[in-house]
């Protein structure tokens, strides 16, 4: 009898753990089970129910956390896109160069890749720093640390010395578990970012600091076990690492500091930098991200952003092939990104509510 009760307890505990992981990290971000209301379809406006946050707030925000720019009237501001892998950044990047309804829209052509020229009216001064407009001047998928030491000098050489030059950083974030799974699938399909420089304090990371996870040109034969097992796999906590000032933790040299302390500093820095950015969107909220961008910069897109169903993503495809234990291991390894995403989500909704309330006040006053 005791053995039967013990087996029953283990079965119930395992089932509850599986349900919890499914609800928090696996279920579609917009399903009722995730506590996210459906949004109005067909336009870039935001309905009031989507602003309802079902989770208790962990962070406090102030009026200065609301970012507003008159980008259309500025003659000198430069928008800088920090593109994190597997966050929907390629799609957002295309929106910036082909979809903005502005008088100084980019002029694009394919050679064979999309290449665009984004300059202010009657000027050679560029207004957009992005992959589609300039390539990768600071290195493939350059992070915050690399951009801080590269962007100002690059823009100065292109635009000349500009008084009070502003660099308006923008980026996109994604639910961390889905992002990691999507990156895993990309490796299986032969994609690599081997040419990324990972520069910090004027030099690239050494092979000792970042040992390669695979031999050869690709990692197409990667299994989930080897993917999770590679200690230098930058897929884990990629978002927080790419948004942090890595000089605070001696770059990629992990000696002289505990792992726990290093991750704490990285997370704090990433949150601070994200908070100071002009704008960020969330992959799971395309309509809302469009609305927030338009309100932040005072410019509009011609076409509405489209929300891709979670079931159609590469991450959803991977989930069918891995078990609960692997998901729990991934969750543990990407704890920093999970905390960062929680912060980002709260700030995102705070900004949405501010602009929605403002729209309602202005509508009543007219």
Number of C-alpha atoms within 10 A of each C-alpha: 6 7 8 9 10 10 12 12 12 12 11 11 11 13 11 12 12 16 14 12 15 16 15 13 19 19 17 19 20 17 13 11 13 16 16 17 19 12 19 15 13 10 15 22 16 21 16 14 12 19 19 13 15 10 9 7 11 8 10 10 12 7 9 9 15 19 17 15 15 12 18 15 11 11 14 18 22 21 20 21 23 23 25 20 21 23 25 20 21 15 11 21 20 17 17 21 21 17 18 18 13 13 9 14 19 23 13 15 11 8 7 6 8 14 18 22 18 23 17 21 12 7 9 12 19 22 26 25 23 21 22 22 23 14 15 14 15 19 16 16 22 21 26 22 20 21 21 13 15 16 17 14 14 15 20 13 10 12 16 11 11 11 7 8 14 13 20 20 19 17 22 22 25 25 20 27 22 22 23 24 23 23 20 23 19 17 18 16 14 13 15 15 11 10 9 15 18 21 21 19 13 9 10 14 17 13 8 9 14 16 13 14 15 14 7 7 10 16 19 17 12 18 14 16 11 13 19 18 12 13 14 14 16 14 21 25 25 19 29 27 22 23 23 23 25 24 12 11 18 15 18 17 14 13 10 9 12 10 10 8 11 16 18 13 15 23 24 15 19 24 18 14 16 22 20 15 16 21 23 21 26 21 22 20 20 19 23 26 23 25 22 27 20 16 20 19 18 14 17 18 18 12 14 18 21 15 12 12 12 18 12 9 13 18 22 18 15 15 17 8 8 13 10 15 10 14 19 16 13 19 20 12 17 20 18 24 24 21 16 22 20 17 18 21 19 19 21 22 17 20 21 22 19 13 18 20 13 12 13 10 11 10 9 8 7 5
